[in-house]
Amino acid sequence: MHVLRVVRVLLAVLIVAAIVGAGSSVLSARPDLQKAKRNVDSSWSELAPRLDHRYDLLTKVDLELRPIAGPVHALVGDVDGALTQWRDTRAHSGVAAQVGAANNVEAVARRLVATASVSPRVRNNAAALTALSPFLADSANADSGAGFNQNVTSYEQERRGPVRTLIASVLGDGSIPILDTTATPSSAS
């Protein structure tokens, strides 16, 4: 009988301790998570206009490569689709979707530049080479992307753990991908 009374008291103490622990976790996690998210949003708001400029340069490359037949022409449609997705996502979606769209543009741009660099038709087209040069010289994603990716890594670390993951999902703070900063091959001459 005495043992049951002790067990009931201990059970009540454990329940209260669990509630207090969960409450303190919620109260301590929320400000850290919000600060990390603000850092991501701030660095993205600085980076995104640079990517807009980079993708304007890619649009010029796309226009110059459009009339060239062959494998390069096949990739022009992929670039068009990726740039359209970027502009739509940039205007109507959150940071995570925008980063995904930017990663898609970067991947397609790398494929286009790699294909153009081995194409004799592109190497013999002065207008295409002239359009490619400013795009290849622009390193907006590599220069500013590192700082953004560091903020995303910090944010994702704040989201880890069973309680913090639950808090992040309740607050609507979903996962954010890092920006692919793989360099675009620059040998298109």
Residue pairs with C-beta under 8 A, 6 or more apart in sequence:
22 163
25 163
25 164
25 167
26 163
26 167
29 158
29 163
29 164
29 167
30 167
30 171
32 158
33 155
33 158
33 159
33 164
33 167
33 168
33 171
33 173
36 151
36 154
36 155
36 157
36 158
37 155
37 173
39 151
39 154
39 155
40 95
40 148
40 151
40 152
40 155
40 176
41 95
42 151
43 144
43 147
43 148
43 151
44 95
44 98
44 99
44 148
46 144
47 140
47 141
47 144
47 145
47 147
47 148
47 179
48 90
48 98
50 140
50 141
50 143
50 144
51 86
51 102
51 105
51 140
51 141
52 90
53 138
53 140
54 135
54 138
54 140
54 141
55 83
55 86
55 105
57 131
57 134
57 135
57 138
58 79
58 83
58 105
58 109
58 135
59 83
60 131
60 134
60 135
61 112
61 128
61 131
61 132
61 135
62 76
62 79
62 80
62 83
62 112
63 131
64 125
64 127
64 128
64 130
64 131
64 132
65 72
65 73
65 75
65 76
65 112
65 116
65 122
65 128
65 131
66 73
66 76
67 73
68 119
68 121
68 122
68 125
68 128
69 121
70 119
70 121
71 115
71 119
72 112
72 115
72 116
72 119
72 121
72 122
75 108
75 111
75 112
75 115
76 112
78 108
78 111
78 112
79 105
79 108
79 109
79 112
81 108
82 101
82 104
82 105
82 107
82 108
82 109
83 105
85 101
85 104
85 105
86 98
86 101
86 102
86 104
86 105
89 97
89 98
89 100
89 101
90 98
90 101
93 101
95 176
96 174
96 175
96 176
96 177
99 176
99 177
99 178
99 179
100 177
102 141
102 179
102 180
103 177
103 179
103 180
106 141
106 179
106 180
106 182
106 184
107 180
109 135
109 184
110 182
110 184
110 185
113 132
113 135
113 136
113 184
113 185
113 186
113 188
114 185
116 122
116 128
116 132
116 188
117 185
117 187
117 188
117 189
122 128
122 129
122 132
122 188
123 129
123 188
123 189
129 188
129 189
132 188
135 184
136 184
136 186
136 188
139 183
141 179
141 180
141 181
142 181
142 183
145 179
145 180
145 181
146 181
148 178
148 179
149 178
149 179
149 181
152 176
152 177
152 178
152 179
153 178
155 176
156 175
156 176
158 164
158 168
159 165
159 168
159 173
159 175
168 174
